[in-house]
Amino acid sequence: LPDPTRRALGAAALAVHPGIDLLRAALPDLDVLAALEPAEAEQVVRLIRAPGAGPNVAFRHPLLASAAVDALATSTRIALSRALAAAVNDPVERAGYLQADLRADADLAEQLEQAARAAAERGAADTAAALARSCVTATPPDAPPLVRVGRHILHGQWELYSGRVEPAREALGAARELLADVPPDQPDRAAAAESCAFFDAVSTAFLDDVVAAASITERALETVRDPGLRARLHRQLLVMVQHVDITRGAELAEQFFGAGGEHAGDPESVGVVLTARAAAGHPVDVDAALAEAELLEPAARDARLRQITELLVWTDHPRTGEVIERAVQHLDRLGFRIASLQDLSQLTIHQFLRGDWAAAERGLEHLTEYSHEHSQPDSAAGQLALLRAGQGRSEEAERIVAGLERRLADASADPAETLWVATRVGVTAHTLGHPDAADRLLTAEQLARDLRTRAVRGLNCRRDLVEALVAAGRLDEALDASARLSDDAAYNRVATALADADAAAGVVAAASGDFDTATTRFAAAAETQRAHGLRYEVARTLLAAGSAARRGGARGVAREHLDEALALFTSMGASAWARRCADELERIKGRRASDQSGELSPSEHQVAELVAAGRTNAEIAAALFVSVRTVESHLTRTYRKLGVRSRTELTARVNAGGLTVAP
């Protein structure tokens, strides 16, 4: 292409909004439309007419735009970037062009700083961090020390808010080093020192050392006097304390943000206190909090709702999904990635319980993809393990759990995070039918007591504990665990916690032969769970009720419960649970003799032979022209029929011979 065409293409590729009017302003010596004609003829670009404005230049493929820039000489690219900067009014867009010619220049650094602050005001955290980084580079070494300190703090602040902790700490370290040479009596030094102390404490909180973070936060509070920064430090301190003593965290929330506290009038005080109380298991009036939020102005209302997202999840409030989805979208627009990922983690829990497993899976895969930026990656991994176990993808669930064992074995790890991981590992073990599930869940319950929380739904594992103890034949322990669950649920005064207690009591009653009590408790649990839209919980309750009804001789009632549970599990993709329903239905039909005698179906026998030959599930699926899930289903039934628990045991049985194949 001719040189004028390549120049016009380079400017169009560099432009944020490559309109013809902008290109004409940046290239006054060039007939832009004429210069672009050869590129149009060669299908490099096309001109798109915009209503009420000149046409825009659109490259036919992004790589063509990259090539147009790469073809420019460095001096030409810098000249075009300067010309585009001079042609736009928006300070952020202008600064973006100016970054092409980064050099130590006081005027350039000033423009970049103002642009970074403008981007921050718009909520564009990533852009603010990039511009602040460039501002530091452009600041001359002989600039006033406090100017350089302030720019390092600005850079560190927005790196942190964008989810990049290490670059943030490096920037703040540079600020502290410069600040050490500034005389104590110099104006604005105290404010800079407060900012350094504040961000040092905040960034430490992301390093998974709650004791160190709490200590640094307390030290920062000794020097920070700014009311806004103090409120944020107090919020952080109580969170750090919660990670080792949840009830103490609730007490600090009342002390700092409750009536008569230092921050009683803070806009976030209500959300802080309510969430801290709910985490400890104290009663909270969620509907009143929502009603109060609705009376606020739109911006304040949305901010209040974002403050209580965890509270909504822990109480299974019907508005949970709507509020968190809106919060995630808002935080994504602002570029606040860590906060967005934290809210998304809460959303996946809500979606899982409501039976929207496809959405939960998408969210958990996104969290896994960004686990290097997520402040609690093991929490997301634990929830993903539970999802995979429910889906029947047992090998994948086992791999995830194996990776989480390091967290459970690390005595120095964050206790609250360890508690959450322990609950997910325990519930996953129960879902997979592991014999040690009850002991794992008892360990999780003890961790909760050590952290001093009585919350039931915040952990969401106490019902599983009772079921696992009953499955292990430890009925006396199950009765005690059920009683503890009932006491805490009554204290929480959360409807779905009481439903958990009803479901657990139903399981214990059925195991004791009291089928009338079991029927009553299961019915009460299912009614509450239906009212809250918890399809997964309803299905589990119906499965337990159907099993109890079958053992009590009420086969018609059992079939009705099990058919509905099977439909619910199937619709959400919970194949492992669906198989349990199918097994119960087979028992009703009297087709369990083959299970008791160890007879395998022809398909199950084929799979067993291939396992003994060392094939993986994927290889077996390919060989038999079935899905991996079908192979997993055959293996689950084979393990149960033969009384084995691993591929090694199954291989030994096959090699020993004597497998019986049903006709």
Helices and strands as residue ranges (DSSP letters): H 3-14, H 20-26, H 32-41, E 45-48, E 56-59, H 62-70, H 74-87, H 91-98, G 99-101, H 106-121, H 125-138, H 145-161, H 165-179, H 189-204, G 205-207, H 210-223, H 227-242, H 246-257, H 269-280, H 286-294, H 298-307, H 309-314, H 320-334, H 337-353, H 357-369, H 377-390, H 394-409, H 415-432, H 437-450, H 462-471, H 475-492, H 495-511, H 515-531, H 535-551, H 555-572, H 575-589, H 593-597, E 599-600, H 602-612, H 617-624, H 628-642, H 647-656, E 660-661
